[in-house]
Amino acid sequence: MKIFVWLGNSAARIAPIPLLALGMLLPFPAGAEDLITFQLTVKNGYFHPETIEVPSGRKFKIVVKNEGSGPEEFESIELRKETVLAPGVTRAVVFAPMKPGTYKFFGEFHPNTAKGQIVVK
């Protein structure tokens, strides 16, 4: 990629700039800093906390950490979210603004015990 800078009646050529460096010059999207974040831990087949309360109409993320000795999954069929976590792995799951209600999630590796819900108020 070549970038040209207009200098009156002539153009000066600037050396190619990697796309990554160019991307660092662009501003962050508005609202990136005010994303509400909730922590969720899964260990020994249980989610802690089992209920996460979030405000309606706001984008948010849940940071899921697997503190167990085996793999676990965060899955919600109704929200169409799924991520598998190896032992010791932490991942963020971002959610679009949601309407008030209760939305269930579970861990597929421990379906009888790894259950939780997101309550949107």
C-alpha positions as CSV (number, residue, x, y, z in Angstrom):
1,M,0.0,0.0,0.0
2,K,1.4,3.4,-1.0
3,I,0.2,6.6,0.6
4,F,0.4,10.0,-1.1
5,V,0.4,13.3,0.7
6,W,-0.8,16.4,-1.3
7,L,1.7,19.2,-1.1
8,G,0.1,22.0,-3.1
9,N,0.8,21.5,-6.8
10,S,2.7,18.2,-6.2
11,A,2.3,15.0,-4.4
12,A,5.0,13.5,-2.2
13,R,5.2,9.7,-1.9
14,I,5.5,8.2,1.6
15,A,7.0,4.8,2.1
16,P,4.5,1.9,2.4
17,I,2.9,1.7,5.9
18,P,1.8,-1.7,7.2
19,L,-2.0,-1.9,7.6
20,L,-1.6,-2.7,11.3
21,A,0.3,0.6,11.9
22,L,-2.4,2.5,10.0
23,G,-5.1,0.9,12.1
24,M,-3.4,2.1,15.3
25,L,-3.8,5.7,14.0
26,L,-7.6,5.3,13.7
27,P,-9.7,6.3,16.7
28,F,-11.5,3.6,18.8
29,P,-15.2,3.3,18.2
30,A,-17.3,5.3,20.6
31,G,-18.4,3.4,23.7
32,A,-15.6,0.8,23.7
33,E,-14.5,1.9,27.2
34,D,-17.9,1.8,28.8
35,L,-18.7,-1.8,28.0
36,I,-20.1,-3.3,31.2
37,T,-18.1,-6.4,32.2
38,F,-19.2,-9.3,34.4
39,Q,-16.9,-12.1,35.8
40,L,-18.0,-15.7,35.6
41,T,-15.9,-18.6,36.9
42,V,-16.5,-22.3,36.2
43,K,-14.9,-24.9,38.5
44,N,-15.6,-28.5,39.3
45,G,-18.8,-28.5,37.1
46,Y,-20.4,-25.3,38.6
47,F,-20.7,-21.7,37.5
48,H,-20.0,-19.0,40.1
49,P,-22.1,-16.9,40.3
50,E,-25.1,-18.9,38.9
51,T,-27.1,-15.7,38.2
52,I,-25.7,-12.6,36.5
53,E,-28.0,-9.5,36.5
54,V,-27.5,-7.1,33.6
55,P,-29.2,-3.9,32.6
56,S,-31.5,-4.0,29.6
57,G,-30.6,-2.2,26.4
58,R,-26.9,-2.1,27.1
59,K,-24.1,-4.0,25.3
60,F,-22.0,-6.1,27.8
61,K,-19.5,-8.8,28.1
62,I,-19.0,-11.8,30.4
63,V,-15.5,-12.9,31.1
64,V,-15.5,-16.6,31.7
65,K,-12.6,-18.3,33.5
66,N,-12.2,-22.0,33.8
67,E,-10.5,-22.8,37.1
68,G,-11.3,-26.5,36.8
69,S,-8.9,-29.3,36.0
70,G,-10.8,-30.3,32.8
71,P,-12.4,-28.5,29.8
72,E,-15.7,-26.7,30.2
73,E,-18.1,-24.8,28.0
74,F,-20.2,-21.7,28.2
75,E,-23.2,-22.2,26.0
76,S,-26.6,-20.6,25.6
77,I,-28.8,-22.0,22.9
78,E,-31.4,-19.1,23.1
79,L,-28.6,-16.5,22.9
80,R,-26.6,-18.4,20.3
81,K,-23.4,-18.1,22.2
82,E,-20.9,-20.9,22.8
83,T,-17.2,-21.1,23.8
84,V,-15.1,-24.0,25.0
85,L,-12.4,-23.4,27.6
86,A,-9.5,-25.6,28.4
87,P,-8.3,-25.7,32.0
88,G,-6.9,-22.3,33.1
89,V,-8.3,-20.4,30.1
90,T,-10.2,-17.1,30.3
91,R,-12.4,-15.8,27.5
92,A,-14.7,-12.9,27.0
93,V,-18.2,-13.3,25.4
94,V,-19.8,-10.1,24.2
95,F,-23.6,-9.7,24.1
96,A,-25.7,-7.2,22.2
97,P,-28.2,-5.2,24.1
98,M,-31.0,-7.5,25.3
99,K,-34.7,-7.1,26.3
100,P,-35.7,-7.8,29.9
101,G,-36.0,-11.5,30.7
102,T,-34.2,-14.6,31.9
103,Y,-31.7,-16.3,29.6
104,K,-30.2,-19.7,30.5
105,F,-26.7,-20.9,29.9
106,F,-24.9,-24.2,30.7
107,G,-21.7,-26.1,30.5
108,E,-22.0,-29.1,28.1
109,F,-19.2,-31.1,29.9
110,H,-21.3,-31.0,33.2
111,P,-24.9,-30.6,32.0
112,N,-26.5,-31.6,35.3
113,T,-24.6,-29.2,37.5
114,A,-23.0,-26.4,35.3
115,K,-26.1,-24.2,34.9
116,G,-26.7,-20.5,35.2
117,Q,-28.8,-17.6,34.0
118,I,-28.5,-14.1,32.8
119,V,-31.3,-11.9,34.2
120,V,-31.9,-8.7,32.2
121,K,-33.7,-6.0,34.0
